Amino acid sequence: MTGSRGFTLVEVLIAVTILSIGILGIAGLAGTVVKSSSYSKSVTQATNIAQDKIESLLSVDFDNLQSTDTTTARTDLRRTCVQTDATLARPVYTCTPSSTITKDGRTYTWAYTVTLIDLDASGNASADGLKRLDVTVSWMDAVWNSTRSLTLTTLRSAEFVN
């Protein structure tokens, strides 16, 4: 029969199969997009928190950055500090604040380390007036079922004026 128009059953089945494969691929990609979006939001929040905490630490007296303080009026800066490396040329203190931050239903914890820098290579960093601050923000990523963290670093000198 010449001039007949239309699709055969085989052509329709092939078209439906190709369409199904494409839709399944897009559906699988949607899950990854949701996970990535959630992670990106968490990283952005953690970065903002870390930056905010660095700025808050600027209000702490230079000599007391690595000191335990559980009575300060700023409750977000109450902390317990422990010296984790006693090397004179590069002493390190780890400070754990008593506060956590909750944003968009997710709880973030933060901590920081203070590393004294030996600028003049004298072997004694405590008199040189420069400290490295590493602020780490951690959170539980429920989508990926793992603990994530982010660290921002800055330097602080004794001559800093608020």
C-alpha positions in Angstrom: 0.0 0.0 0.0 1.7 3.2 -1.2 1.2 6.6 0.4 0.2 5.2 3.8 1.1 7.6 6.6 1.6 7.0 10.3 4.0 5.1 12.6 4.4 1.4 13.0 4.2 -0.1 16.4 8.0 -0.7 16.4 8.7 3.0 15.7 6.4 4.0 18.6 8.1 1.6 21.0 11.5 2.8 20.1 10.5 6.4 20.6 8.9 5.6 24.0 12.1 3.8 25.1 14.3 6.7 24.1 12.0 9.1 25.9 11.9 6.9 29.1 15.7 6.7 29.2 16.0 10.5 29.0 13.4 11.1 31.7 15.1 8.6 34.0 18.4 10.4 33.5 16.9 13.7 34.4 15.2 12.3 37.4 18.5 10.8 38.7 20.2 14.2 38.1 17.5 16.0 40.2 18.5 14.1 43.4 22.1 15.2 42.9 21.0 18.8 42.3 19.0 18.8 45.6 22.0 17.4 47.5 24.4 20.0 45.9 22.1 22.8 46.6 21.8 21.9 50.3 25.5 21.5 50.6 26.1 24.9 48.9 23.7 26.6 51.3 25.5 25.0 54.3 28.9 26.1 53.0 27.6 29.7 52.5 26.1 29.7 56.0 29.3 28.3 57.5 31.5 30.9 55.6 29.3 33.7 56.9 29.4 32.4 60.5 33.2 32.0 60.3 33.6 35.6 59.0 31.3 36.9 61.7 33.3 35.1 64.4 36.6 36.4 63.0 35.1 39.9 63.3 33.8 39.2 66.8 37.3 38.0 67.9 38.6 41.5 66.9 36.8 42.8 70.0 38.8 40.4 72.2 42.0 42.0 73.7 45.1 40.7 71.7 46.7 39.3 74.9 43.6 37.4 75.8 42.8 35.7 72.5 44.1 32.4 73.7 42.8 32.7 77.3 39.9 30.9 78.8 37.0 33.3 79.5 33.7 31.9 80.8 32.4 35.2 82.2 32.6 37.8 79.4 29.5 39.8 78.8 29.5 38.6 75.2 28.1 35.1 75.7 29.0 34.2 72.2 32.7 34.7 73.0 32.8 32.6 76.2 35.4 30.0 75.6 37.7 27.4 77.1 41.3 27.4 75.7 43.9 24.8 76.0 47.5 25.0 74.8 47.9 22.1 72.3 51.5 22.8 71.3 54.0 24.2 73.7 56.9 24.9 71.3 58.2 28.4 72.1 58.7 29.3 68.5 55.2 28.4 67.6 52.8 27.8 70.5 49.3 26.8 69.6 46.1 27.2 71.6 42.8 25.6 70.8 39.7 27.4 72.0 36.2 26.0 72.1 33.4 28.5 72.6 30.4 27.4 74.7 27.9 28.7 72.1 26.5 27.1 69.0 24.6 28.8 66.1 21.4 27.6 64.6 20.4 28.8 61.1 17.7 27.5 58.9 17.2 24.5 61.2 20.9 23.5 61.1 23.2 23.7 64.1 26.7 24.9 63.5 29.5 24.7 66.1 32.6 26.7 65.9 36.1 26.7 67.5 39.3 28.5 66.8 43.0 28.1 67.2 45.6 30.8 68.0 49.1 30.2 66.7 51.7 32.7 67.9 54.1 33.7 65.0 57.8 34.0 65.6 58.5 37.0 63.3 62.1 37.6 64.1 63.1 33.9 64.3 64.3 34.3 67.9 62.7 31.1 69.0 60.2 32.9 71.2 57.0 33.9 69.4 55.2 35.3 72.5 57.0 38.7 72.2 56.5 39.3 68.4 53.0 40.6 68.4 51.5 38.5 65.6 48.9 35.7 66.0 47.3 33.5 63.4 43.6 32.8 64.0 42.0 29.7 62.3 38.2 29.7 62.8 36.6 26.4 62.0 32.8 26.0 61.7 31.3 22.4 61.6 27.9 21.1 61.0 26.1 17.8 60.4 25.1 17.4 56.8 21.9 15.3 56.9 21.7 14.9 53.2 25.2 13.4 52.9 25.0 11.9 56.4 28.4 13.3 57.4 30.1 16.0 59.5 31.4 18.8 57.4 33.7 21.7 58.3 35.1 24.9 56.9 38.1 26.9 58.2 38.9 30.6 57.6 42.3 32.0 58.6 43.4 35.5 59.4 46.3 37.3 61.1 46.0 39.6 64.0 48.7 42.0 65.2 49.2 43.6 68.6 48.9 47.0 67.0 45.3 46.4 65.8 43.0 49.2 66.9 39.2 48.6 67.1 
